[in-house]
Amino acid sequence: MDAHENEYAAAVAGMQETYGRPTNLPAVGDFVSGTTCGKRWSGYVMSAEPGRLAVECGGAWIAVSPEDITH
């Protein structure tokens, strides 16, 4: 990373700390990505309920917490 990328990453982290994460769950069919227990994942939401999402990741489904979503 160069200095500009570091500055951008710090600004995004500061905004997230100040404003928090979105409180709305993603809709079924939305593309999401995140980290759970140190493992990165990405895929499409197959079902969404409070506290848990089912995400299809290349043929496998995983259950993730909404707090694990980073994108």
Buried (B, 14 or more C-beta within 10 A) or exposed (E): EEEEEEEEEEEEEEEEEEEEEEEEBBEEEEEBBBEBEEEEBEBBBEEBEEEEBBBEEEEEEBEBEBEBBEE
